[in-house]
Structure formats: C-alpha cells, structure tokens
Amino acid sequence: MSPGPAAAIAAAVRAGERSAASAVQESLTAIAAGADLGAFNAVTAEAALARAEAIDSAVAAGEDPGPLAGVPVALKDNICTRGTPTTCSSRILEGWEPPYDATVVDLLNAAGAVVVGKTNMDEFAMGSSTENSAFGPTRNPHDPGRVPGGSSGGSAAAVAGGLTPLALASDTGGSIRQPAALCGIVGMKPTYGRVSRYGLVAFASSLDQIGPMARTVTDAALLYSVIAGHDPLDSTSIPEPVGNLNGALAGDVDGLRVGIVTELCGEGIDGDVLARLEAAAGALASAGAEVGEVSVPAAVFGLSAYFLIAPAEASSNLARYDGVRYGLRVPAPGAVDMNVATRTAGFGDEVKRRIMLGSFALSAGYYEAYYGKALKVRTLVMRDFAAAYERFDVLLAPTSPSVAFRFGERTANPLTMYLSDVCTVASNLAGHPAISVPFGSGADGLPVGVQVMAPALGEDVMFRAAAALERLLPGTQPAAARAGSAGAVTKGTAP
Ligand code: GLN
C-alpha cells in the first residue's frame, strides 16, 4: 500500500518535520509552472500562504492541526467558497461570490488542509471533456493535445500534473471517475448522502455527490474520511457514522467475490480498455478473489435514463439564474426580456441543450413518456444491482470506454460525448459508491482506469478491492513524475 503524497505531507507537518508553508509554496510553484494546463480558474495564493503559516504556528504551539495538516487541496469551481468567486465555469455566475463555505470546505479547514484554488470544469458540470468551460479547456497532463475528461477535468489535471496532491470534485454521472481514469489518478464517488451537498452548486440533486481525487487509493481514502459524515444542512445526508477505513486499506481480497458486469464490457468499449479490465480481474483472482461474470440487464438503459433525469433536474435547478439573484445581468426593458437576454448570453450551448431537453421531458403530455419512464428504469437499475450484490461483494467494469480523446473529437455530435458516461452513470442512478483506479496503459501509452463498484455504504469493501488493485499493479506514473517536473508536461499545442 503506498502512503501517497498527501499522507506523507500531513505526517511530516504534524511531526514538525516540515512546514505547511513549504508544502503550500511547492504547490503554488507547480501551479504557476503548469499554468498551460488550464487546470485552475482561480488560485488563492495569499489566503493559502496565510493559512499555512497559521497551521505552522499551531504545530509550534503543540497543537495538532488534523489529518490533512498542511496538505494543499484544489476545489472544483462548483463548490462554494466564501468571498472567492465560484463560477461553475459559466459566464452567468460572473462576479458572484458565495456568502458561505460549503460543508466540505469547513471540514477541510477543520482537518488542517489548505485550499489553494478553484479548478476548471465543464460549465455547470455538464460534459465529459472540460471543453464546455466558458474559460477555455483544460489539457491532459499526459498529452496536452487531449482532453482530461470531464466534467472535473481541472481537478483531475491538477492532481495528475503534480500541482496539488488532492482535489475535490463532483460526480453526477461520472465526473470524478471518468477524468480520473483519463488522467491516470484515483477518483471516487461516495454513496449518495454520505458526503454533504451543502454548498455544492446543484446540477441534478438526486445524483450529485462530492468526492475525492488523489494519486493513490490511500490518499483518496484519507480525503474521503475527512469529508464523509452527517450534515444537518443537507436533508439527504445519511445519519449513520462513517467507519474507519484502515482495515480495508490493509486487507486482502482472499475470498472476495468480484463480479465483472457483462453489459458494461460489450459493444462500444475499446479493446485496449477491456484488456486492462481483464488484467485487473486476473490480478484479483491471483490474489485469491473469486472472480465471475454477472449480468446487470438494466445497466444498458442507464445512459438513456440518466440523460432524461439529469437534464430534468437541471432545468429546474438552473431556473434560479434569472439575472436577479446571481452574477450576470444583461439589461433589457422589462423583467422577462432581461431574463431572456441574461440567460441567452450567460449559458453556453450544452447548458442550454440540457435545459431544453429537461423542460421537454417534464412538460405536460410528455412527462409520463419520458421522465416517468426514466424513473422506472432507475428502479430497475437498482433492482438489478441488488440481485448482483446477492452473489458478489463488489462489481468490476471499465471506467471509460476509451483512453483520453483529442480536442474536438466528440464535440460535433453531443451523443458521442454522452457515450463517454456509459460505464459510470449506473452507480449514480443507484446511489452507490464507485471508484476508478489506474491499471496500466492502453492505446498510445495513455492511462486506463478500472472501476470498482459496491452497494450503498459499501465504501469499506470498495476501498479494500481498490487498494488491492493498486498493490497488484503500481499503475501509471503520475504525469509529473513521468516527465520529471510539473512544468515539463504542460507545453503543448493549442487545441
Ligand atoms: N458527463 C456527464 C454529463 O455530462 C456527467 C457529468 C457529471 O457527472 N457532472 O452529464
């Protein structure tokens, strides 16, 4: 089990062996050197250094700043930070500064972490490549001519490029796991309700979850442990206490029942990705796991259901951007004209497409045929998963159907972009936890991620399998380590 860079920084800072200020400065230097990646929307250098000094003073005074002492963390720009712009990479939030911190931000601060900035994303988290950002795309640190995945491409590139050891992101249909896979890092979506959504800008409220990105499974578990737990400010928050994951991370997979999901390994999944999945399954089997195949029949309809439910909820959630309450206002005579002008100028094409799709799916006369039917499919997905988990402890599938693709490759036809999510949306529909772990490389030497899924509140067994996979294969080197420095991998051609 590799301790991971975040765990090492926290241990050294707590022991007084290194300063939080040096750790934060190192990260800020790497962020500046890696500016070409387009990973950050904002870097909060001054506040981060001041906070690092406060942590160092606490250590000097004999206090323990917490399990993430001095660890630099990047936040996806849909997580509210008091007094720092939270843009969702959208023009419509221009100039808006949240009056409060998200619960996860409070928890990070209480654990001694240092927020260093806000990361780029697909506008309002709608996309799979970060090409839908109003501020320009993020590049993949492994190949600057390719996308980092999305919608949390900025957070993934920050971690993979060695700019920060940790990042938080959000996952509605795969936005943590898919970019993690494409960038060769670990990304995890917790059980729905396990991490507070208070202060996460809503996309599709019944699917959204905040989760960790890290270079190792241990670091992801460390960050998850800090942010998980009940929050009275989120009415969907789970009251059960969060267990300790140490046993899971050190545990073996002897006798663990691992099911490979047939429906997620068929048509549309590239051969190089399937080869890595087979290698992962073989490695688990050689470590004593009982590996078999399992059918989750409704999984094939997951994508269609997701692309009705998520836009339906988005069309409602995004109604609040009316030119009055947040950010941008384009003046026009009369409230309705002002509202139309603001939304026309403020939202990008994909966001408009989702609002229209969602409004249509919810409209009288179509509601039952589209939204109602999608909800029924969602129930079937849950039932099929429940049946699969009677026979297996965890399920295995690819995270993404392909390695990182080139800029522009999937922008012409939205459906080709939507297919990027085919392996990840089912866990969101079911509300289950899932993690992507790097497991070697595929086409063009680019990273491939393998996805471990578990039943609701099965984080323990999910991390057990993930840690085993990491041990069984060192995985791809983080891009920064491969290229020797964070800056060296960022010089690329414009997409
Ligand atoms: N790529 C998916 C979408 O476009 C998922 C996004 C997400 O998880 N935020 O909706």
Residues whose N, C-alpha, C, O or C-beta is under 5 A from the ligand:
A	BS01	LIG	A125 M126 G127 S128 G150 S151 S170 D171 T172 G173 G174 S175 D421
